[in-house]
Amino acid sequence: MKRILMIGYHFPPLAGSSGIQRTLRFVQHLPSFGWQPLVITANVRAYERISDDLMADVPTDTIVHRAFALDTARHLSLGGRYVGWMARPDRWVSWRFDAVRVGLRMIKRYRPDAIWSTYPIATAHLIGADLNRRTGVPWLADFRDPMAQEGYPEDPLLWQSFKRIEMEAVRNARLSLFTTPGAARVYRQRYPEVAERIVVLENGYDEESFSFVQLEHHAPINPGAITLLHSGIVYPAERDPTELIVALRVLKESGQLVVGTLKIRFRAPVHVQPLRALAQTHGVEDFIECCPPIAYRDAIAEMLRADGLLVMQAANCNEQIPAKIYEYLRARRPIVALTDPAGDTATTLAAAGVKDIVPLDSATAIADQLMRFVDASRRSAIALPYVDSVKKASRLARTAELVSLLNSVVP
């Protein structure tokens, strides 16, 4: 059996990030394709929130080493302040030093055939680069999404740090992996000399997690009201809910929607107070619910019970697809997508049979779409995602793609 050393900050028992699923599910499925995963992750103290709900999904024979790591903001600040370089490229940069030491020891002992590091914690790529440089083991840099973008990060020094890491990774890794065609296209244009080494490996859903959900969990969330569920973080810029809230106000004032007809549930939105304040400002607080985080499989069960699933993605993220999209597709509930029709999120949903796609920045279009959704829900006339498209998006299928890529770079 071949071996792969996987470097990922997001790993159980970390809680509160859908990004954990990518590494975890590869770890689960790789052995069935003849690859043994060896994991380097951060010490649990580095995680802001933890939960044991996914620990049982880590195969018992998986070799996992947790390197020393601190969160600069929580562990190294004085009065809530800290020196900028201590959180560059991210707040867990301290993880780098012990992770490289641990990685060298693991490489000497287990002789892995490949190294894989995964963003969005940029320090993971620093670790991958160090280990590749010192050992020559082929390295795959899993970017998922773009790093240094126009206007992001806003801090010029942090942007430069991201750019340096990005350049080293793209030029030295055997393959650079992105989760969307748009992101891969941007990087092929940015680094044409290595364009053939920039590939797409999308996110997916975990079939086993859905199989654990019992039929009795499918009772309506809000009996008597149509519930539209947004599961996950509501980012102030990338998933700005302002125009959605304005649309609700317009529908309420026009009498098209009355209280009790429609509920929009935001599950684990993180930015709860700004969301509630926005709803109160527009007088539509009775139409929304802000709910705390729940265990992963409970969140899956909630998706299955919702009357519809809400996607929000701004045009400034056209080269990104929320990982939650694939779980939405597998849930096979009606999907209402508020996103740029020209972006990768819209393209992926449209290919899977989702027709309800309007821009996130147009209250008028959103209001029309909400009324079409409510009307179609009442008539049970909403089209569901195509079965064939759903099957292709499983984590097992994505692992098969990863193995194909690994076999292309490992002798």
C-alpha positions in Angstrom: 0.0 0.0 0.0 1.3 3.5 -0.9 1.3 6.2 1.7 0.4 9.9 1.7 1.4 12.4 4.4 -1.6 14.8 4.7 -1.1 18.2 6.4 -4.4 19.8 7.4 -5.4 22.2 10.2 -9.1 21.3 9.8 -9.5 17.9 11.4 -11.6 16.4 14.2 -12.3 17.4 16.9 -12.3 20.9 15.4 -15.9 22.2 15.3 -17.6 25.0 13.3 -16.1 24.6 9.8 -17.4 22.6 6.8 -13.8 22.7 5.5 -13.1 19.8 7.9 -15.0 17.4 5.6 -12.5 17.5 2.7 -9.5 16.1 4.6 -11.6 13.8 6.8 -13.4 12.1 4.0 -10.2 11.6 2.0 -8.7 10.0 5.1 -11.7 7.7 5.3 -11.7 6.6 1.7 -8.1 6.5 0.6 -7.3 3.1 2.1 -9.9 1.4 -0.2 -7.9 2.7 -3.2 -4.6 1.4 -1.9 -3.3 4.6 -0.2 -2.7 4.8 3.6 -3.1 8.4 4.9 -0.7 9.7 7.6 -2.1 12.9 9.1 -0.3 15.9 10.6 -2.7 18.4 12.2 -2.7 20.9 15.0 -2.8 20.3 18.7 -6.4 20.6 20.0 -5.5 23.7 22.0 -5.3 25.6 18.8 -9.0 25.1 18.0 -11.4 27.7 19.2 -14.3 25.2 19.4 -14.2 21.5 19.6 -16.7 18.7 19.3 -16.4 14.9 19.4 -19.2 14.3 16.9 -16.8 13.5 14.0 -14.1 11.7 15.9 -15.8 8.4 15.3 -15.4 9.0 11.6 -11.6 8.9 11.7 -10.6 5.3 11.0 -9.1 3.7 14.2 -6.0 2.7 12.4 -5.2 6.1 11.0 -1.9 7.5 12.1 -2.5 11.1 13.4 0.1 13.4 14.9 -0.9 16.7 16.5 1.9 19.2 16.4 2.3 22.0 18.9 0.3 25.1 17.8 -1.1 28.2 19.4 -3.8 30.7 18.3 -2.0 34.0 18.3 -5.2 35.9 19.0 -6.2 33.8 22.0 -2.8 32.6 23.4 -0.3 35.3 22.6 -2.1 38.6 22.8 -2.0 41.2 25.5 -5.3 43.1 26.0 -6.5 41.7 22.8 -3.6 43.1 20.8 -0.6 41.3 19.2 2.3 42.1 16.8 1.3 41.6 13.2 4.1 39.2 12.2 2.9 36.8 14.9 -0.2 36.1 12.8 1.3 36.1 9.3 0.2 34.3 7.2 -2.4 33.3 9.8 -3.0 33.1 13.5 -1.7 29.5 13.7 1.8 30.2 12.2 3.4 28.7 15.3 2.1 25.4 14.1 4.7 25.4 11.4 7.8 24.7 13.5 6.8 21.6 15.3 4.8 20.3 12.3 8.0 20.3 10.2 9.9 18.5 13.0 7.1 15.9 13.3 6.8 15.6 9.5 10.5 14.9 9.0 10.3 12.2 11.7 7.2 10.7 10.0 8.8 10.7 6.6 11.9 9.0 7.9 9.8 6.3 9.6 6.9 5.7 7.2 8.5 6.7 3.8 5.4 8.3 2.3 5.1 8.4 -1.5 3.5 11.9 -1.5 2.9 15.0 0.6 -0.5 16.8 0.6 -1.1 20.1 2.3 -4.4 21.9 2.3 -5.5 25.6 2.6 -7.4 27.7 3.9 -4.9 27.8 6.7 -1.9 29.0 4.7 0.6 27.7 7.3 -0.2 24.2 6.0 1.4 25.1 2.7 4.5 26.5 4.5 4.8 23.1 6.2 4.3 21.2 2.9 6.9 23.4 1.2 9.5 22.9 4.0 9.0 19.1 3.9 9.2 18.9 0.1 12.3 21.0 0.0 14.1 18.9 2.7 13.1 15.4 1.5 12.1 15.7 -2.2 8.9 13.7 -1.6 6.4 14.8 -4.3 4.1 17.5 -3.0 0.4 18.3 -3.9 -0.8 21.7 -2.8 -4.5 21.7 -2.2 -5.5 25.3 -2.5 -9.3 24.7 -2.6 -9.9 28.5 -3.3 -7.6 31.4 -4.5 -5.2 32.8 -2.0 -3.9 36.3 -3.0 -6.8 38.1 -4.7 -7.4 41.7 -5.7 -8.3 43.4 -2.4 -7.9 40.3 -0.4 -6.4 40.1 2.1 -6.8 43.8 2.8 -3.6 44.1 4.9 -0.8 44.7 2.3 1.7 42.8 4.4 -0.6 39.8 4.8 -1.3 40.0 1.0 2.4 39.8 0.3 2.7 36.8 2.6 -0.1 35.0 0.8 1.5 35.9 -2.5 4.9 34.4 -1.6 3.4 31.2 -0.3 1.2 30.9 -3.4 4.1 31.4 -5.8 6.3 28.8 -4.0 3.5 26.3 -3.9 2.3 26.6 -7.5 5.9 26.5 -8.8 7.3 23.7 -6.6 4.3 21.4 -6.1 3.8 18.6 -8.6 0.1 19.5 -8.7 -1.9 22.5 -7.4 -5.5 21.5 -6.7 -8.6 23.9 -6.8 -12.2 23.1 -6.1 -13.7 25.1 -9.0 -13.0 25.6 -12.7 -12.9 29.3 -12.2 -10.2 29.2 -9.6 -8.1 26.9 -11.7 -8.6 29.1 -14.7 -7.4 32.2 -12.8 -4.2 30.4 -11.6 -3.4 29.0 -15.1 -3.6 32.5 -16.4 -1.5 33.8 -13.5 1.1 31.1 -13.8 1.1 30.0 -17.4 4.5 28.3 -17.1 3.0 25.6 -14.9 -0.6 25.6 -16.2 -0.6 21.9 -16.9 0.0 21.2 -13.2 -3.1 23.2 -12.1 -6.1 20.9 -11.8 -9.7 20.8 -10.4 -10.7 18.5 -7.6 -14.2 19.5 -6.4 -15.6 19.2 -3.0 -18.4 16.7 -2.4 -20.8 15.1 0.2 -20.4 12.2 2.5 -23.0 9.5 1.7 -22.4 7.7 5.0 -23.5 10.8 7.0 -26.8 10.8 5.1 -27.4 7.1 5.7 -27.3 7.7 9.4 -30.3 10.1 9.3 -33.5 8.3 10.3 -36.8 8.8 8.5 -38.5 10.2 11.6 -36.2 13.2 11.4 -38.0 14.3 8.3 -40.8 16.1 10.1 -41.3 19.8 9.0 -39.1 22.3 10.8 -41.9 24.9 11.3 -45.3 23.2 10.8 -47.6 25.5 9.0 -44.8 27.7 7.6 -42.5 27.2 4.7 -38.9 27.0 6.0 -36.0 28.1 3.9 -32.7 27.0 5.5 -29.3 28.6 5.2 -26.8 26.2 6.9 -23.4 27.8 7.6 -21.6 31.1 8.0 -23.1 34.3 6.7 -20.1 36.4 5.7 -20.7 40.1 5.8 -19.2 40.7 2.3 -19.1 37.3 0.5 -22.6 36.4 1.6 -24.1 39.8 2.4 -27.8 39.2 3.3 -28.8 42.9 3.0 -30.7 42.6 -0.2 -32.5 39.4 1.0 -33.7 41.3 4.1 -34.8 44.2 1.9 -36.7 41.8 -0.3 -38.5 40.5 2.8 -39.5 44.0 3.8 -40.8 44.8 0.3 -42.9 41.6 0.3 -44.2 42.3 3.8 -45.1 45.9 3.1 -46.9 44.9 -0.2 -48.9 42.2 1.7 -47.5 39.4 -0.5 -46.0 37.7 2.6 -47.5 37.7 6.0 -45.9 36.6 9.2 -46.1 32.9 9.7 -46.0 32.2 5.9 -42.2 32.0 5.5 -39.3 31.4 7.8 -35.7 31.8 6.8 -33.6 29.8 9.3 -29.9 30.7 9.5 -28.1 27.8 11.2 -24.7 28.7 12.7 -24.4 32.0 10.8 -21.6 33.2 13.3 -22.4 36.9 12.6 -25.7 36.7 14.5 -26.0 40.2 16.0 -25.5 42.1 12.7 -28.0 39.8 11.0 -30.6 40.3 13.7 -30.0 44.1 13.7 -30.4 44.2 10.0 -33.7 42.3 10.2 -34.9 44.6 13.0 -34.0 47.7 11.0 -36.2 46.5 8.2 -39.0 45.2 10.4 -38.8 41.6 9.3 -37.4 39.9 12.4 -40.5 37.7 12.5 -39.4 36.1 9.2 -35.9 34.9 10.3 -34.5 32.5 12.8 -30.8 32.6 14.0 -29.9 29.2 15.4 -26.7 28.0 17.1 -24.3 25.4 15.7 -25.3 21.7 16.0 -23.5 18.4 15.3 -22.7 17.7 11.7 -25.2 14.9 11.3 -27.9 16.9 13.0 -27.2 19.6 10.4 -27.7 17.0 7.7 -31.0 15.9 9.2 -32.1 19.5 9.3 -31.4 20.0 5.6 -33.6 17.0 4.8 -36.4 18.5 6.8 -36.3 21.9 5.3 -38.8 23.0 2.6 -35.9 24.6 0.7 -32.2 25.3 1.0 -30.8 28.7 0.6 -27.5 29.5 -1.1 -25.9 33.0 -0.8 -22.7 33.8 -2.7 -21.6 37.2 -3.9 -20.1 38.0 -7.3 -16.8 38.7 -5.7 -16.6 34.9 -5.1 -17.4 33.8 -8.6 -14.4 31.4 -8.6 -15.5 29.7 -5.4 -18.3 27.2 -4.6 -19.4 26.8 -1.0 -18.6 23.3 0.2 -22.2 23.1 1.6 -23.5 23.1 -2.0 -22.8 19.4 -2.4 -24.6 18.4 0.8 -27.5 20.5 -0.5 -27.5 18.6 -3.7 -27.4 15.2 -1.9 -30.3 16.3 0.4 -32.4 16.6 -2.8 -34.5 19.4 -1.4 -35.5 22.5 -3.5 -32.6 25.0 -3.7 -32.9 28.7 -3.9 -29.6 30.2 -5.1 -28.8 33.9 -4.6 -25.6 34.2 -6.6 -24.2 35.6 -9.8 -25.6 33.5 -12.7 -22.1 33.8 -14.3 -20.2 32.3 -11.3 -19.1 28.8 -10.7 -21.7 28.3 -7.9 -24.5 29.0 -10.4 -22.9 26.9 -13.1 -22.6 23.9 -10.8 -26.1 24.2 -9.6 -27.6 24.7 -13.0 -25.8 21.6 -14.3 -27.5 19.7 -11.5 -30.9 20.9 -12.5 -31.3 23.9 -10.1 -33.2 26.6 -11.9 -33.9 29.1 -9.1 -30.8 31.3 -9.5 -30.9 35.1 -9.1 -28.2 37.7 -8.1 -27.5 38.2 -4.4 -27.3 42.0 -4.9 -30.8 42.5 -6.4 -33.7 42.9 -3.8 -36.2 43.0 -6.7 -35.0 39.7 -8.2 -34.8 38.1 -4.8 -38.4 39.2 -3.9 -39.7 37.7 -7.1 -37.8 34.5 -6.6 -39.0 34.1 -3.0 -42.6 34.4 -4.1 -42.1 31.9 -6.9 -40.5 29.5 -4.3 -43.4 30.0 -1.9 -46.0 29.4 -4.6 -44.2 26.4 -6.0 -43.8 24.9 -2.5 -47.5 25.2 -1.8 -48.2 23.4 -5.1 -45.4 20.8 -4.5 -44.1 21.8 -8.0 -40.4 22.5 -7.4 -37.9 20.6 -9.5 -35.2 18.7 -7.5 -31.5 18.2 -8.4 -30.8 15.5 -10.9 -29.9 12.1 -9.4 -27.0 11.4 -11.7 -25.4 14.8 -10.9 -25.7 14.1 -7.2 -24.0 10.7 -7.5 -21.0 12.1 -9.2 -20.4 14.5 -6.3 -19.9 12.0 -3.6 -16.7 12.1 -1.5 -16.0 8.5 -2.6 -16.0 9.6 -6.2 -13.8 12.6 -5.4 -11.3 10.3 -3.6 -11.1 8.2 -6.8 -10.2 11.4 -8.6 -7.5 12.2 -6.1 -6.0 8.8 -6.4 -5.9 9.1 -10.1 -3.9 12.4 -9.6 -1.6 10.8 -7.1 -0.8 7.9 -9.4 0.0 10.4 -12.1 2.8 11.9 -10.1 4.1 9.0 -8.0 6.2 6.4 -9.8 
